[in-house]
Amino acid sequence: METLVLSQSYEPVARIPWQRAVMLLVQGKVEVVEEYEDRVIRSVTVELRMPSVIRFVRALWKGPRGVRFSRENVYQRDQCRCQYCGRKVTRPEATYDHVLPRAQGGRTSWDNIVIACVPCNQKKGNRTPAQARMTLRTVPAKPKRLPDALVVSFLMEKGLPLSWRKFLRDVAYWHTELEA
């Protein structure tokens, strides 16, 4: 059995064996957020439910790092709006579009990727905005920083504990680094 580990701000950071979770709990580094209802850990003197979700008590230090190139960060940079029509799009509706299509030599990078709604992305197709007679609302560029508000949405994978549902939605899709 595994335990989901959350940061102090309830962001998923890892999946670890339950034994490691118990060690972190004994060391006072984490608190239990959710438990497995049907799993009990027993020792000579202690009996406790197996932790399903734990949370660090103190903040994890993240050293200085540039803004990571991911779908979520492109979505945040573009302020949740289609860069062609300006319509606000939800994450499930959002697609990311190569301004200069890869077939024409475009790269997957901060300065060539924008958020687009499905209709605009289909209308543009495998053409440049000029070829499709469309206008970009902003010129894509790597941001120096993103807004402090982080909205996390994850999709449950088959076989994961139901107690993880409120903490996971689609981490892999939105938060993995995109390849250039």
Secondary structure, 3 states (H helix, E strand, C coil): CEEEEECCCCCEEEEEEHHHHHHHHHCCCEEEEEEEEEEEEECCCCEEEEEEEEEECCCCCCCCCCCCCEHHHHHHHCCCECCCCCCECCCCCEEEEECCCHHHCCCCCCCCEEEEEHHHHHHHCCCCCCCCCCCCCCCCCCCCCCCCCCCCCCCCCCCCCHHHCCCCCCHHHHHCECCC
